[in-house]
Amino acid sequence: MKKYAFLVYYILLATGTFAQSTKHDMHFDTLASRWDEAIPLGNGMLGALIWQKSDHLRFSLDRADIWDMRPMKGLHRQEFNYQWVIDHVNRKDYAPVQKYFDEPYDNEPAPSKIPAGALEFNTGSWGKVVSVNLRLADALCRVEWANHAVLKTYIHATAPVGWFQFENINTDIVPQIIAPRYQGEVKVSGDPVGGDDLSRLGYPQGNITKHGNNITYIQKGWNGFTYQINVSWHKKGLHTIEGVWSISSQYPNQRKNVIATVTNGKALTRGYDNDYASHSSWWKKFWSKSAIHIPDTLLEKQWYLEQYKFGAASRTGAPPISLQAVWTADNGRLPPWKGDFHHDLNTQLSYWPGYSANHLDESMAYLDHLDQNKANYKRYTKMYFGKDGLAVPGVTTLDGTEMGGWIQYSLSPTVSSWLAQHYYLQWRYSMDRDFLQHRAYPWVKDVAKFIENITVLDSTGHRKLPISSSPEINDNDITAWFHQNTNYDLSLMKFIFKAATEMADELGLKAEASHWEKIGSEYGDFALTNANELMFAPGMPYNQSHRHFSNMMSIHPLGLIKWEDGPKAQSIINNSIHLLDSIGPAYWCGYSYSWLANMKARAKDGEGALKDLNIFAKAFCSVNSFHLNGDQTKSGYSRYQYRPFTLEGNFAFASGLQEMLIQSYAGFIEVMPAVPAAWQNVAFENLRAEGAFLVSVKKAEGQISEITIASEKGGKTKLKLPFKTWFTNARENVEADQLEPGFLNLSFKPGAVITIKNGFE
């Protein structure tokens, strides 16, 4: 009978055992009056923000692949060459480098993500809004007015359509499409953070046409690109109007997308209710994947809102999470930092929570995007570095083309190594051998080839980059370059050869594994102070407040220095974190607190992680949970008090909380490794561990009472026991042996489940 245990387990999930609670919903007494406080809806490709502008209900509309893809003016010239940069650094003649590589990104409006437009409804005669609710269980937004008119709206989970339904209305309500202002006076120029004026793009103003209950907007962009917004609606009974909107994009010489008018016609035939049934079914399955229960209501709700945004922003078949994903700024300007793909931190942090939260399908969108652009990355690798292998620009367009900016991060040679960790994690958490063989190892192998090709042996026999950097340390000055490996670059280079060795060995490629192991052994030790603190680079200790904890990559996310390695590693971790806290947060962003919480969780410091997550949630988030980068409370948590919206801080927050509840990076499963003492009652269901194990745990009155582990693929793992004595259920498909103190060795057949209970019960 035990062979059916795993099936029963998943039937329970599918029937809503871990159903989403209404206590996590977003609820307000009025609609937001600005776009970055609006109710967010999305399905990975389409996005909408629901708010009020003047006395109009407004839907800010977005589509993930609406981009101005023109090449960055002034970037691709003769000087676009790594050796040229090295020569100028060595000659201490850096002004030309700054001019050629940095100025284009600052001064040019494109390439850039662009907003689609908006829908508006005149609701001024309906009285005040009395209730606004985002129901997470089915991603449905409901708004009610004083006259009892009600709006229900959602973006379908899998179809490229957004639905709206107005109930209890006695007059017609006609939507308007509001086009972005691509023509007009330029008021802002050369502001990549605040956003350049859309009118700098120079597009002709698009055409809006209306035929009955159908409005279409067509906008021409750069080089033959066009996009279309369509909204269609009809009356349903005496007092209900339902409608649908969609956006389609068309790039020349690419596969044609179904146009919005056709998509909407089919949707109206299906109807609001039929589409809602399939939409809500998708979200029910999404929420069945994992759940947590902690006594801190603020952090628990924030975690569920992060899961919601992850499901709304990342979906296979759509581009991955960029800086703002499907919620581009609706303020008449381009989005902060052009809404691009920042691979020096932002995309990586955005996908940290997907693995242990058991959302591997949504995480795959990231790797699909990287694989789709691989040929373009290889073109860049050969063009800029003059080497074979695989490098990825740190700042890219939708198709992976480089955009410039401070080249220490925008053209860093180790970016693809950090991206490689996500291939590694997807494999380790899924144990998908086909993925390992055909996607993960080929990516890692190509990156390892490149790093091997670009590094040289120094006089001591250690391998190094010709010039090295640590993202944004010393800004874009010549002193931002180091002639010895920074801890940032060194961490990523050590990681890539460690991963390549492990993957090749798993695939039985012994010669390749041996080669990668040899190359990896040629890198030196991390730069440490006499007090065992991680430095930026040899000769430069951590001596300044900075938002990017690049010197500590080896602790987290890479796990090269692990708490579990013993006293020396623990000293490095503790002292480096203490130094970080001591110098303080003057120039931190919200994501800095999220990242630090992850590190403190790895240091088994639950109190410290809790403190940093609370600061993030209270001080750096908008009322709609969006990460706004600066300290919105002006409480001294950062000198940055601005509010550019980016998403990586949100998702790094979720990862930090998950690290407090479960860790498996050190070769074994540890449950609740960094839970504060005050958290007496804690539980989680179906958090995922490396090895493709799903783990559920209950803690009551300060004692962990039981742990359930389900194995998808079979195999071996170890559990660090949180209690001295234990017992378990009958287990014909699981072997459990305590061969060493404090650990339980487990061997599973595929689909097997075991529950281990505290022996004192």
DAPE-V418829 format. One record per backbone hydrogen bond with DSSP energy under -1.0 kcal/mol. NH is the residue of the N-H (numbers start at 1). CO is the residue of the C=O. Records with the same first field share a line. If there is no record, write none. Layout:
NH->CO / CO
//
This chain:
4->1
5->2
8->4
9->5
10->6
11->7
12->8
13->9
14->10
15->11
16->13
17->12
19->16
24->21
25->22
26->134
28->132
37->34
38->35
39->50
41->48
43->46
44->312
47->62
48->41
49->60
50->39
51->58
52->32
53->56
56->53
57->121
58->51
59->119
60->49
61->117
62->47
64->45
66->63
67->65
68->112
75->72
77->75
80->77
81->79
82->384
85->81
86->82
87->83
88->84
89->85
90->86
91->87
92->89
93->88
98->94
99->95
100->96
101->97
102->98
103->98
106->102
107->103
108->104
112->68
113->338
114->66
116->61
117->61
118->178
119->59
120->176
121->57
123->121
126->123
130->144
131->144
132->28
133->142
134->26
135->140
140->135
141->153
142->133
143->151
144->131
145->149
146->128
147->126
148->145
150->167
151->143
152->165
153->141
154->163
156->161
161->159
162->245
163->154
164->243
165->152
166->241
167->150
169->239
176->120
178->118
182->180
195->191
197->188
198->332
200->197
201->198
202->199
207->218
209->216
211->214
215->231
216->209
217->229
218->207
219->227
221->225
225->222
226->250
227->219
228->248
229->217
230->246
231->215
232->244
233->213
234->242
236->240
241->166
242->234
243->164
244->232
245->162
246->230
248->228
250->226
254->251
263->259
264->260
265->261
266->262
267->263
268->264
269->265
270->266
271->267
275->271
276->272
277->273
278->274
279->275
280->276
281->277
282->278
283->279
284->280
285->281
286->282
287->283
288->284
289->286
291->685
293->683
300->296
301->297
302->298
303->299
304->300
305->301
306->302
307->303
308->304
309->305
310->306
311->307
312->308
313->309
314->310
318->315
323->340
327->324
334->196
337->192
338->335
339->336
340->337
341->396
343->394
347->342
349->345
350->346
352->349
357->353
358->355
359->354
363->359
364->360
365->362
366->363
368->364
369->365
370->366
371->367
372->368
373->369
374->371
377->373
378->374
379->375
380->376
381->377
382->378
383->379
384->380
385->381
387->381
390->446
394->410
396->341
397->401
400->397
403->395
405->101
409->406
410->406
411->407
418->414
419->415
420->416
422->419
424->420
425->421
426->422
427->423
428->424
429->425
430->426
431->427
436->432
437->433
438->434
439->435
440->435
441->436
443->439
444->440
445->441
446->442
447->443
448->444
449->445
450->446
451->447
452->448
453->449
454->450
455->451
456->464
458->462
461->458
463->522
464->456
468->482
473->470
475->472
477->474
480->477
481->478
482->468
487->536
490->486
491->487
492->488
493->489
494->490
495->491
496->492
497->493
498->494
499->495
500->496
501->497
502->498
503->499
504->500
505->501
506->502
507->503
508->505
509->504
510->508
513->509
514->510
515->511
516->512
517->513
518->514
519->515
520->516
521->517
522->519
523->520
529->533
532->529
535->527
536->540
537->540
540->537
550->548
552->549
553->550
555->552
556->552
558->553
560->554
561->554
565->562
566->563
570->566
571->567
572->568
573->569
574->570
575->571
576->572
577->573
578->574
579->575
580->576
581->577
582->578
583->579
584->580
588->585
590->629
594->590
595->591
596->592
597->593
598->594
599->595
600->596
601->597
602->598
603->599
604->601
605->600
606->604
609->605
610->606
611->607
612->608
613->609
614->610
615->611
616->612
617->613
618->614
619->615
620->616
622->626
625->622
628->620
630->628
631->640
632->619
639->586
646->627
647->323
651->647
652->648
653->649
654->650
655->651
656->652
657->653
658->654
659->655
660->656
662->658
663->670
667->664
669->718
670->663
672->661
674->660
679->676
680->678
682->699
683->293
684->697
685->291
687->695
688->356
689->693
691->428
692->689
693->689
694->710
695->687
696->708
697->684
698->706
699->682
700->703
702->680
703->700
705->698
706->698
707->756
708->696
709->754
710->694
711->752
712->692
715->748
717->746
719->744
720->669
721->742
727->757
729->755
734->731
735->747
737->745
739->737
743->740
744->719
745->737
746->717
747->735
748->715
749->733
751->711
752->749
754->709
756->707
757->727
758->705
759->725
761->758
//
